[in-house]
Amino acid sequence: MSLIKLAGEVLSALRLRAAARERWLAILDGDDGDPQEARHQHLVADDRFESVLQQFVEFVQSGQAAGLVQIELEELEPEDRRTLAGLLAERGLDSLLSDEGFGSLSQLVSAWRQASCALTVARRLNEVRLACDSDSFEAAVAAEKDRFEDSSSFDLAVRMLERFIKTASGDLGDATHLNIRFWLKRYDSLTETLADTVEPLTSSGQLKAELEELDFGNRRALLAAIDGGLLPQLAPQTSTKPQSRPVTVL
């Protein structure tokens, strides 16, 4: 499930709730219909809305979209973005729509791995572009999805490419290169943030405890980055050979 899809479901559920309430009130004002049934349908729609909104909140709070909330929600129409912001503000949750960092090491590592995969996808999409004509590009991209274990990162990289195609006035070559640069910049930025986060944990002896709190995939990826020298200040000083990037962190 992606953030933009959940946002769309929230807005759809909101509209259905509004329609159900309007129908119920219209019957109370004299329109034909069973007021009890209309009230029941309104309550069902209200429960559905609250459930979907809670899923959206939990998804953002989980950190799966950390640092990308604003980017993801740019796909919404301005009015829909304002509506979503208003819904969250009513509940004191408007800070969820900001990108003010990561609440935990787990969230940071997840975002870093996502950026690594998306960068790999972006580079692969450029290779696909070079190997086919523009008419067959969309089908060729769809065929690539099964190559990647992290389907959500694949979808995110493709959506960013679609956005860059619009920015580049339809020029596929420019768009694929913009996509690569975007994900490379994000990957490098998150790598730097990760290094700055892990270094004090190492020097204070707290890293082992923090690692135990990570799930297997994140723990393995972080240890591989440390052992592989991706985080220079933590790497064994046995070689001066530069590391290629990105290190596989999936």
C-alpha positions in Angstrom: 0.0 0.0 0.0 1.4 3.4 -0.9 0.8 6.7 0.8 -0.9 8.3 -2.2 -3.3 5.3 -2.5 -4.2 5.6 1.2 -4.7 9.3 0.8 -7.1 8.7 -2.1 -9.0 6.2 0.0 -9.4 8.7 2.8 -10.7 11.3 0.5 -13.1 8.8 -1.2 -14.4 7.6 2.2 -14.9 11.3 3.2 -17.0 12.0 0.2 -19.1 8.8 0.7 -19.7 9.8 4.4 -20.8 13.3 3.3 -23.2 11.9 0.7 -24.6 9.4 3.3 -25.1 12.2 5.8 -26.8 14.4 3.2 -29.1 11.6 2.2 -30.1 11.0 5.9 -30.8 14.7 6.6 -32.8 15.0 3.4 -35.0 12.2 4.5 -35.5 13.8 7.9 -36.5 16.9 6.0 -39.2 15.1 4.2 -37.7 13.2 1.3 -38.8 9.6 0.6 -36.9 6.9 2.4 -36.4 5.1 5.7 -34.7 7.5 8.1 -33.4 4.6 10.3 -31.8 2.9 7.3 -30.3 6.2 6.1 -28.9 6.8 9.6 -27.4 3.3 9.6 -25.8 3.9 6.2 -24.4 7.2 7.5 -22.9 5.4 10.5 -21.4 2.7 8.4 -19.8 5.3 6.1 -18.5 7.2 9.1 -16.9 4.0 10.6 -15.3 3.3 7.2 -13.9 6.9 7.0 -12.4 6.7 10.5 -10.9 3.3 9.8 -9.2 4.4 6.5 -8.0 7.7 8.1 -6.5 5.6 11.0 -4.7 3.4 8.4 -3.3 6.6 6.8 -2.1 7.9 10.1 -0.5 4.6 11.1 1.2 4.3 7.7 2.8 7.8 8.1 3.7 7.2 11.7 5.4 3.8 10.8 8.0 5.8 8.9 7.4 3.9 5.6 7.0 7.3 3.9 9.5 9.2 6.0 11.0 12.1 4.1 8.7 11.6 1.2 5.3 12.7 2.4 5.3 16.0 0.6 6.6 14.4 -2.6 3.9 11.7 -2.5 1.1 14.1 -1.8 2.0 16.4 -4.6 0.1 14.0 -6.9 -3.2 15.1 -5.2 -5.1 18.1 -6.5 -4.5 21.2 -4.4 -8.0 21.1 -3.0 -7.6 17.5 -1.9 -4.3 18.3 -0.2 -6.0 21.1 1.7 -8.9 18.8 2.7 -6.5 16.2 3.9 -4.4 18.7 5.9 -7.7 20.0 7.4 -8.8 16.6 8.5 -5.4 16.0 10.2 -5.3 19.4 11.8 -8.8 18.8 13.4 -7.2 15.9 15.2 -3.9 17.7 16.0 -2.0 15.5 13.5 -1.1 18.2 10.9 2.6 17.6 11.7 2.3 14.2 9.9 2.3 16.1 6.5 5.8 17.5 7.2 9.1 15.9 6.4 11.0 16.8 9.6 13.2 13.8 10.0 12.9 10.3 11.3 11.5 9.2 14.6 13.7 6.2 15.0 16.8 4.4 13.6 14.4 1.8 12.1 12.5 4.5 10.1 15.8 6.0 8.9 17.2 2.6 7.7 13.9 1.8 6.0 13.9 5.1 4.1 17.6 4.6 3.2 17.0 1.1 1.8 14.0 2.5 -0.1 16.1 5.2 -1.7 18.8 2.6 -2.6 16.2 0.4 -4.3 14.6 3.3 -6.0 18.0 4.5 -7.3 18.6 1.0 -8.7 15.2 1.1 -10.4 15.8 4.6 -11.8 19.1 3.4 -13.4 17.4 0.3 -14.7 14.6 2.4 -16.3 17.2 4.4 -18.1 18.7 1.2 -19.5 15.2 0.1 -20.6 14.7 3.4 -22.3 17.9 3.0 -24.3 16.9 -0.6 -25.3 13.4 0.2 -26.7 11.4 2.8 -28.5 9.1 5.2 -26.8 6.0 3.4 -27.9 7.0 0.2 -26.1 8.6 1.9 -23.1 5.5 1.6 -20.8 5.1 -2.1 -21.4 8.8 -2.7 -21.0 8.7 -0.9 -17.6 5.8 -3.0 -16.4 7.7 -6.1 -17.3 10.6 -5.0 -15.1 8.6 -5.0 -11.9 9.1 -8.7 -11.1 12.8 -8.2 -11.1 12.6 -6.2 -7.9 11.6 -7.6 -4.5 10.6 -4.2 -3.1 7.6 -3.5 -5.3 6.7 -0.3 -3.4 10.1 1.3 -4.1 9.7 0.2 -7.8 6.3 1.9 -7.9 7.7 5.0 -6.2 10.6 5.4 -8.7 8.2 4.9 -11.6 5.8 7.5 -10.3 8.6 10.0 -9.9 9.7 9.2 -13.5 6.1 10.0 -14.6 6.3 13.3 -12.8 9.6 14.2 -14.4 8.2 13.3 -17.8 5.7 16.1 -17.3 8.4 18.4 -16.0 10.6 17.6 -19.0 7.7 18.3 -21.4 7.6 14.6 -22.4 11.3 14.2 -23.1 11.9 10.6 -21.8 15.7 10.9 -21.9 15.7 14.1 -19.8 13.1 12.6 -17.4 15.1 9.4 -16.7 18.2 11.4 -16.0 16.3 13.7 -13.6 14.9 10.6 -11.9 18.4 9.2 -11.4 19.7 12.5 -10.0 16.8 12.8 -7.7 17.2 9.4 -6.1 21.0 9.6 -6.1 20.7 12.9 -4.1 18.2 11.4 -1.7 20.3 8.2 -1.3 23.5 10.2 -0.6 21.6 12.5 1.8 20.2 9.6 3.8 23.6 7.8 3.8 25.1 11.0 5.4 22.2 11.2 7.9 22.6 7.5 8.7 26.3 7.9 9.3 25.7 10.9 11.6 23.1 8.8 13.5 25.1 5.6 13.9 28.5 7.2 14.8 27.5 8.4 18.3 25.7 5.1 18.9 28.9 3.3 18.2 31.1 5.6 20.3 28.7 5.4 23.3 28.4 1.6 23.0 24.6 1.7 22.3 24.7 0.4 18.7 24.3 -3.2 19.7 21.1 -2.5 21.7 19.8 -0.4 18.8 20.5 -3.1 16.3 18.5 -5.6 18.4 15.5 -3.3 18.0 15.6 -3.5 14.2 13.9 -6.1 12.1 16.1 -8.7 10.3 16.2 -6.9 7.0 17.1 -3.5 8.4 19.7 -5.0 10.8 21.3 -7.0 8.0 21.4 -4.0 5.7 22.9 -1.7 8.3 25.6 -4.2 9.3 26.4 -4.8 5.7 26.9 -1.0 5.2 29.1 -0.8 8.2 31.2 -3.8 7.3 31.4 -2.7 3.6 32.7 0.7 4.4 29.6 2.7 3.2 29.8 4.5 6.6 33.5 5.6 6.4 33.9 6.6 10.0 32.7 3.2 11.2 34.5 1.0 8.6 37.6 -1.0 9.4 40.7 1.0 8.4 42.3 -1.8 6.4 41.8 -0.5 2.9 41.7 2.8 1.1 39.9 1.4 -1.9 36.8 3.6 -2.5 33.4 1.9 -2.3 31.1 1.9 -5.3 27.6 3.1 -4.6 25.0 2.1 -3.8 25.8 -0.9 -1.7 23.1 -3.6 -2.0 20.8 -3.0 1.1 17.8 -5.0 0.1 
